[in-house]
Amino acid sequence: MSITPAVKAILANYESDNPGVKANLARILMQGRLGGTGKLIILPVDQGFEHGPARSFAVNPPAYDPHYHFQIAIDAGLSAYAAPLGMIEAGAGTFAGQIPTILKCNSSNSWATGANQAITGGVDDALRLGCSAIGFTIYPGSDDCFDMMEEIKELSAQAKSVGIATVLWSYPRGGALPKSGELALDVGAYAAHMAALLGAHIIKVKLPSDHIEQKDAQKAYEGTDWSNQSDRVAHVVKSCFNGRRIVVFSGGAAKGEDAVFQDARDIRDGGGNGSIIGRNTFQRSREDALAMLDRLVRIYKGEE
């Protein structure tokens, strides 16, 4: 496999990383139909932990089977598949080597009242299962965010030492941050920057609104029209070391196809690296999910 100039340029931004980490990043960046373009589509299936199996899979019962998600990611030509320990273990042998996997190492559930997650997987598990990366969520703003930051510092250092990359979900919530501010542009950019500062190779954040939440930040955002989503994406990307880190945006709650496709165009046009999209695909039928993912690939290729 010859590494493309676009991927070489991305890997060059990770100046301290060893060949193992860069090789695993290259595996993800060179995989599937977007391989070599510098764009990514990742399938995440951790919603069973976060929302419960019925809320996640009852609308499309084949999705209860972990093999279903591996196969969708492979057949759609995606970049990687991310899931908690049990989901990856359930298909690790059958699908070994067919798609890069990301082991989600912490998880929450819908009953908890605090914004925190339990550690549910580790670097040893990722090595045993042949994963290219570990994944981890932090909640900037939460009263527990400092513990979460210390946890990912340790896990990421261990992962890097054995050549495994780190993907960091950075979702602001909790503490003094009101619900109305969780998707604010200034808050989202701050959360993305924190993920970069924590040493993440791939940063996952939500698409931000044009709302500015922090009083102390409002002056910095004055005089610019933030109504275009692609401009907001560009600002988040700039906040990640001026584009020196891979930034992907979550698909969020299930929505109409037109909204999913417009989000992808805005991510592409704003310089984001791609989408990490779960419920908007696996809660549709296999046929509809593959059709949606096919179109998303074409959008990121600039074909429409």
BAKESE-520876 format. One record per residue (C-alpha): residue number from 1; residue in three letters; y, x, z. Coordinates in steps of 0.02 Angstrom, whole numbers, always signed. Each point is the difference from the previous one (the first is absolute). Layout:
N
+-----+-----+--------+--------+--------+
:   i :  aa :      y :      x :      z :
+-----+-----+--------+--------+--------+
: NUM : ALA :      Y :      X :      Z :
...
+-----+-----+--------+--------+--------+
END
This chain:
304
+-----+-----+--------+--------+--------+
:   i :  aa :      y :      x :      z :
+-----+-----+--------+--------+--------+
:   1 : MET :     +0 :     +0 :     +0 :
:   2 : SER :   +167 :    +72 :    -53 :
:   3 : ILE :   +144 :    -39 :   +120 :
:   4 : THR :   +148 :    -73 :    -93 :
:   5 : PRO :   +177 :    +70 :    +14 :
:   6 : ALA :    +55 :   -158 :    +93 :
:   7 : VAL :   -133 :    +25 :   +133 :
:   8 : LYS :    +32 :   +187 :    +12 :
:   9 : ALA :   +183 :    -38 :    +34 :
:  10 : ILE :    -46 :   -119 :   +140 :
:  11 : LEU :   -123 :   +122 :    +80 :
:  12 : ALA :   +131 :   +138 :     -5 :
:  13 : ASN :   +105 :   -100 :   +124 :
:  14 : TYR :   -134 :    +23 :   +135 :
:  15 : GLU :    +41 :   +182 :    +32 :
:  16 : SER :    -94 :    +28 :   +163 :
:  17 : ASP :   -162 :    -86 :    -45 :
:  18 : ASN :   -165 :    +87 :    -32 :
:  19 : PRO :   -103 :    -16 :   -160 :
:  20 : GLY :   -113 :   -130 :    +81 :
:  21 : VAL :   +142 :   -122 :    +33 :
:  22 : LYS :    +73 :    +28 :   -172 :
:  23 : ALA :   -170 :    -25 :    -80 :
:  24 : ASN :    -20 :   -166 :    +90 :
:  25 : LEU :   +175 :    -55 :    -50 :
:  26 : ALA :    -44 :    +50 :   -178 :
:  27 : ARG :   -160 :   -105 :    +10 :
:  28 : ILE :   +106 :   -153 :    +39 :
:  29 : LEU :   +138 :    +41 :   -124 :
:  30 : MET :   -123 :    +36 :   -141 :
:  31 : GLN :   -114 :   -150 :    +31 :
:  32 : GLY :    -15 :   -156 :   -106 :
:  33 : ARG :   +110 :    -71 :   -135 :
:  34 : LEU :   +160 :    +69 :    +75 :
:  35 : GLY :    -77 :   +171 :    +24 :
:  36 : GLY :   +122 :   +139 :    -44 :
:  37 : THR :   +154 :   -111 :    -11 :
:  38 : GLY :    +63 :    +28 :   +178 :
:  39 : LYS :    -18 :   -187 :    +32 :
:  40 : LEU :   -128 :    -80 :   +115 :
:  41 : ILE :    -80 :   -165 :    +40 :
:  42 : ILE :   -102 :     -1 :   +161 :
:  43 : LEU :   -108 :   -145 :    +61 :
:  44 : PRO :    +14 :    -20 :   +191 :
:  45 : VAL :   -124 :   -113 :    +90 :
:  46 : ASP :    +42 :     +9 :   +185 :
:  47 : GLN :    +54 :   -181 :    +14 :
:  48 : GLY :   -161 :    -53 :    +86 :
:  49 : PHE :    +59 :    +98 :   +153 :
:  50 : GLU :   +180 :    -55 :    -14 :
:  51 : HIS :    -22 :   -186 :    -42 :
:  52 : GLY :   -185 :    -41 :    +21 :
:  53 : PRO :   -139 :    -26 :   -127 :
:  54 : ALA :    +29 :   -184 :    -38 :
:  55 : ARG :   +187 :    +20 :    -30 :
:  56 : SER :    -36 :   +151 :   -109 :
:  57 : PHE :   -155 :    -45 :    -99 :
:  58 : ALA :    -44 :   -186 :    +11 :
:  59 : VAL :   +110 :    -40 :   -150 :
:  60 : ASN :   -112 :   +116 :   -104 :
:  61 : PRO :   -169 :    +11 :    +89 :
:  62 : PRO :    -71 :   +147 :   -102 :
:  63 : ALA :   +134 :   +105 :    +86 :
:  64 : TYR :    -96 :     -7 :   +165 :
:  65 : ASP :   -113 :   +134 :    -78 :
:  66 : PRO :    +68 :   +179 :    +13 :
:  67 : HIS :    -85 :    +44 :   -165 :
:  68 : TYR :   +110 :   -129 :    -86 :
:  69 : HIS :   +156 :   +100 :    +39 :
:  70 : PHE :    -72 :   +168 :    -51 :
:  71 : GLN :    -53 :    -76 :   -166 :
:  72 : ILE :   +168 :    -85 :    -32 :
:  73 : ALA :    +92 :   +164 :    +30 :
:  74 : ILE :   -119 :    +93 :   -117 :
:  75 : ASP :     -4 :   -131 :   -137 :
:  76 : ALA :   +190 :    -19 :     +2 :
:  77 : GLY :    +22 :   +188 :    -16 :
:  78 : LEU :   +100 :    +16 :   +161 :
:  79 : SER :    +53 :   +161 :    +85 :
:  80 : ALA :    -85 :    -22 :   +170 :
:  81 : TYR :    -77 :   -123 :   +121 :
:  82 : ALA :    +59 :     -9 :   +182 :
:  83 : ALA :    -96 :    -86 :   +140 :
:  84 : PRO :    -54 :    +16 :   +183 :
:  85 : LEU :   -156 :    +93 :    +53 :
:  86 : GLY :   -129 :   -138 :    -14 :
:  87 : MET :    +57 :    -58 :   -172 :
:  88 : ILE :    -13 :   +176 :    -72 :
:  89 : GLU :   -165 :    +35 :    +87 :
:  90 : ALA :    -73 :   -159 :    -77 :
:  91 : GLY :    +24 :    +66 :   -177 :
:  92 : ALA :    +16 :   +188 :    +21 :
:  93 : GLY :   -171 :    +42 :    -71 :
:  94 : THR :     -2 :   -121 :   -146 :
:  95 : PHE :   +174 :    +49 :    -60 :
:  96 : ALA :     +6 :   +183 :    +51 :
:  97 : GLY :   +108 :   +100 :   -119 :
:  98 : GLN :    +52 :   -150 :   -105 :
:  99 : ILE :   +172 :    -26 :    +77 :
: 100 : PRO :   +104 :    +96 :   +130 :
: 101 : THR :     -3 :    -85 :   +170 :
: 102 : ILE :   +128 :     -5 :   +140 :
: 103 : LEU :    -68 :    -29 :   +175 :
: 104 : LYS :   +120 :   -112 :    +99 :
: 105 : CYS :     -9 :    +80 :   +172 :
: 106 : ASN :    +92 :   -128 :   +107 :
: 107 : SER :     +1 :   -188 :     +4 :
: 108 : SER :    +73 :   -151 :    +90 :
: 109 : ASN :    -43 :   -184 :     +8 :
: 110 : SER :    +94 :   -164 :     -6 :
: 111 : TRP :    -22 :    -39 :   +187 :
: 112 : ALA :    +89 :   +153 :    +69 :
: 113 : THR :   +176 :    -27 :    +66 :
: 114 : GLY :    +59 :   +181 :    -11 :
: 115 : ALA :    +39 :    +97 :   -159 :
: 116 : ASN :   -137 :   +130 :    +15 :
: 117 : GLN :   -168 :    +44 :    -76 :
: 118 : ALA :   -164 :    +72 :    +64 :
: 119 : ILE :    -74 :   +157 :    -76 :
: 120 : THR :   -157 :    -60 :    -90 :
: 121 : GLY :    -48 :   +150 :   -106 :
: 122 : GLY :    +23 :   +188 :     -6 :
: 123 : VAL :     +2 :   +154 :   -107 :
: 124 : ASP :   -185 :    +33 :    +31 :
: 125 : ASP :    -36 :   -173 :    -71 :
: 126 : ALA :   +108 :    +35 :   -151 :
: 127 : LEU :    -92 :   +163 :    -33 :
: 128 : ARG :   -170 :    -81 :    +23 :
: 129 : LEU :    +44 :   -139 :   -122 :
: 130 : GLY :    +80 :   +112 :   -132 :
: 131 : CYS :   +174 :    -75 :    +19 :
: 132 : SER :   +149 :    +78 :    -88 :
: 133 : ALA :   +123 :    -55 :   +135 :
: 134 : ILE :    +21 :    -82 :   +167 :
: 135 : GLY :   +117 :   -148 :    +21 :
: 136 : PHE :    +99 :    -45 :   +155 :
: 137 : THR :   +131 :   -130 :    +50 :
: 138 : ILE :   +154 :    +30 :   +106 :
: 139 : TYR :   +124 :   -133 :    +58 :
: 140 : PRO :   +171 :    +81 :    +11 :
: 141 : GLY :   +101 :    -99 :   +126 :
: 142 : SER :   -150 :    -48 :   +106 :
: 143 : ASP :     -3 :    +49 :   +182 :
: 144 : ASP :   -165 :    +86 :    -41 :
: 145 : CYS :    +62 :    +92 :   -155 :
: 146 : PHE :    +11 :   +168 :    +88 :
: 147 : ASP :   -183 :     -6 :    +48 :
: 148 : MET :    -44 :    -46 :   -179 :
: 149 : MET :   +102 :   +146 :    -67 :
: 150 : GLU :    -89 :   +120 :   +117 :
: 151 : GLU :   -168 :    -71 :    -55 :
: 152 : ILE :    +35 :    +26 :   -184 :
: 153 : LYS :    +69 :   +173 :    +33 :
: 154 : GLU :   -169 :    +50 :    +72 :
: 155 : LEU :   -105 :    -91 :   -130 :
: 156 : SER :   +104 :    +63 :   -146 :
: 157 : ALA :     -8 :   +180 :    +61 :
: 158 : GLN :   -188 :    -13 :    +15 :
: 159 : ALA :    -14 :    -79 :   -172 :
: 160 : LYS :   +109 :   +132 :    -82 :
: 161 : SER :   -103 :   +138 :    +80 :
: 162 : VAL :   -155 :    -62 :    -92 :
: 163 : GLY :    +87 :    -41 :   -164 :
: 164 : ILE :    +23 :   -188 :    +18 :
: 165 : ALA :   +165 :    -87 :    -43 :
: 166 : THR :    +96 :   -124 :   +108 :
: 167 : VAL :    +65 :   -171 :    -51 :
: 168 : LEU :   +122 :    -77 :   +124 :
: 169 : TRP :    +38 :   -186 :     +9 :
: 170 : SER :   +176 :    -10 :    +77 :
: 171 : TYR :    +43 :   -179 :    +49 :
: 172 : PRO :   +153 :    -28 :   +110 :
: 173 : ARG :    -26 :   -131 :   +136 :
: 174 : GLY :    +10 :    -27 :   +186 :
: 175 : GLY :   +118 :    +64 :   +133 :
: 176 : ALA :   +183 :    -42 :    -29 :
: 177 : LEU :    -28 :    -34 :   -186 :
: 178 : PRO :    +12 :   -187 :    -38 :
: 179 : LYS :   -118 :    -81 :   -124 :
: 180 : SER :   +147 :    -22 :   -118 :
: 181 : GLY :    +23 :   +188 :     -8 :
: 182 : GLU :   -179 :    +53 :    -40 :
: 183 : LEU :    +30 :     -4 :   -188 :
: 184 : ALA :   +181 :    +59 :     +4 :
: 185 : LEU :    +42 :   +139 :   -124 :
: 186 : ASP :    +68 :   +121 :   +130 :
: 187 : VAL :   -148 :    -31 :   +116 :
: 188 : GLY :   -128 :    +23 :   -140 :
: 189 : ALA :    +79 :   +161 :    -59 :
: 190 : TYR :     +4 :    +65 :   +179 :
: 191 : ALA :   -184 :    -43 :    +25 :
: 192 : ALA :    -47 :    +86 :   -163 :
: 193 : HIS :    +98 :   +155 :    +51 :
: 194 : MET :    -90 :     +4 :   +167 :
: 195 : ALA :   -167 :     -1 :    -91 :
: 196 : ALA :    +57 :   +149 :   -104 :
: 197 : LEU :    +57 :    +90 :   +156 :
: 198 : LEU :   -170 :    -30 :    +79 :
: 199 : GLY :    -82 :    +95 :   -142 :
: 200 : ALA :    -73 :   -141 :   -104 :
: 201 : HIS :    -54 :    +41 :   -177 :
: 202 : ILE :     +5 :   -180 :    -59 :
: 203 : ILE :   +122 :   -123 :    +80 :
: 204 : LYS :    -33 :   -187 :     -2 :
: 205 : VAL :   +144 :   -119 :    +38 :
: 206 : LYS :    +50 :   -178 :    -38 :
: 207 : LEU :   +125 :    -46 :   -135 :
: 208 : PRO :   +169 :    -17 :    +87 :
: 209 : SER :   +126 :   -140 :    -11 :
: 210 : ASP :   +188 :    +31 :    -26 :
: 211 : HIS :    +37 :    -38 :   +184 :
: 212 : ILE :    +74 :   +141 :   +105 :
: 213 : GLU :    -56 :    -20 :   +181 :
: 214 : GLN :    +69 :   +147 :    +99 :
: 215 : LYS :   +184 :    -10 :    +43 :
: 216 : ASP :    +16 :   +188 :     +4 :
: 217 : ALA :    -73 :    +12 :   -176 :
: 218 : GLN :   +105 :   -132 :    -84 :
: 219 : LYS :   +142 :   +118 :    -49 :
: 220 : ALA :   -122 :   +113 :    -93 :
: 221 : TYR :    -53 :   -147 :   -109 :
: 222 : GLU :   +173 :    -71 :    -37 :
: 223 : GLY :    +67 :     +4 :   -177 :
: 224 : THR :   -170 :     -8 :    -86 :
: 225 : ASP :    -79 :   -156 :    -74 :
: 226 : TRP :   -176 :    -10 :    +71 :
: 227 : SER :    -48 :   -164 :    -85 :
: 228 : ASN :   -119 :    +85 :   -125 :
: 229 : GLN :   -171 :    +33 :    +74 :
: 230 : SER :    -24 :   +155 :   -109 :
: 231 : ASP :   +156 :    +77 :    +78 :
: 232 : ARG :    -69 :    -35 :   +173 :
: 233 : VAL :   -165 :    +83 :    -50 :
: 234 : ALA :    +97 :   +151 :    -62 :
: 235 : HIS :    +89 :    +13 :   +168 :
: 236 : VAL :   -164 :     -2 :    +96 :
: 237 : VAL :    -72 :   +133 :   -117 :
: 238 : LYS :   +155 :   +107 :    +25 :
: 239 : SER :    -23 :    -17 :   +188 :
: 240 : CYS :   -172 :    +81 :    -19 :
: 241 : PHE :    +67 :   +177 :    -24 :
: 242 : ASN :    +93 :    -44 :   -161 :
: 243 : GLY :   -161 :    -55 :    -84 :
: 244 : ARG :   -106 :   +148 :    +57 :
: 245 : ARG :   -128 :   -116 :    +78 :
: 246 : ILE :   -112 :   -131 :    -80 :
: 247 : VAL :    +63 :   -174 :    +45 :
: 248 : VAL :    -98 :   -160 :    -32 :
: 249 : PHE :    +52 :   -176 :    +44 :
: 250 : SER :   -109 :   -136 :    +74 :
: 251 : GLY :    -34 :   -163 :    -88 :
: 252 : GLY :    +27 :   -102 :   +158 :
: 253 : ALA :    -55 :   -180 :    +20 :
: 254 : ALA :    -80 :    -94 :   -144 :
: 255 : LYS :   +130 :    -49 :   -129 :
: 256 : GLY :    +12 :    -61 :   -180 :
: 257 : GLU :    -47 :   +114 :   -144 :
: 258 : ASP :   +177 :     +9 :    -69 :
: 259 : ALA :    +64 :    +67 :   +167 :
: 260 : VAL :   -139 :   +130 :     +8 :
: 261 : PHE :    +38 :    +62 :   -175 :
: 262 : GLN :   +188 :     +5 :    +30 :
: 263 : ASP :    -28 :   +100 :   +159 :
: 264 : ALA :   -100 :   +127 :   -101 :
: 265 : ARG :   +138 :    +16 :   -131 :
: 266 : ASP :   +129 :    +27 :   +137 :
: 267 : ILE :   -110 :   +130 :    +86 :
: 268 : ARG :    -24 :    +90 :   -166 :
: 269 : ASP :   +183 :     -9 :    -49 :
: 270 : GLY :    +56 :    +57 :   +174 :
: 271 : GLY :   -109 :   +156 :     -8 :
: 272 : GLY :   -135 :    -57 :   +121 :
: 273 : ASN :   -175 :    +65 :    -28 :
: 274 : GLY :    -87 :   -167 :     -1 :
: 275 : SER :    -77 :   -145 :    +94 :
: 276 : ILE :   -126 :    -19 :   +139 :
: 277 : ILE :    -54 :   -179 :    -28 :
: 278 : GLY :   -136 :    -95 :    +93 :
: 279 : ARG :    +14 :   -188 :    +32 :
: 280 : ASN :    +87 :    -32 :   -165 :
: 281 : THR :   -157 :    +60 :    -88 :
: 282 : PHE :   -155 :    -32 :   +105 :
: 283 : GLN :    +55 :   -176 :    +48 :
: 284 : ARG :    -10 :    -44 :   -184 :
: 285 : SER :   -161 :    -17 :    -98 :
: 286 : ARG :    -73 :   +162 :    -68 :
: 287 : GLU :    +51 :    -49 :   -176 :
: 288 : ASP :   +178 :    -39 :    +50 :
: 289 : ALA :    +13 :   +155 :   +110 :
: 290 : LEU :    -57 :   +114 :   -141 :
: 291 : ALA :   +124 :    -82 :   -119 :
: 292 : MET :   +141 :    +24 :   +125 :
: 293 : LEU :    -45 :   +182 :    +31 :
: 294 : ASP :    -14 :    +32 :   -187 :
: 295 : ARG :   +177 :    -62 :    -24 :
: 296 : LEU :    +64 :   +101 :   +149 :
: 297 : VAL :    -75 :   +157 :    -77 :
: 298 : ARG :    +88 :    -39 :   -164 :
: 299 : ILE :   +165 :    -26 :    +91 :
: 300 : TYR :    -13 :   +167 :    +88 :
: 301 : LYS :    -42 :    +82 :   -166 :
: 302 : GLY :   +163 :    -72 :    -69 :
: 303 : GLU :    -92 :   -107 :   -127 :
: 304 : GLU :    +90 :   -159 :    +53 :
+-----+-----+--------+--------+--------+
END
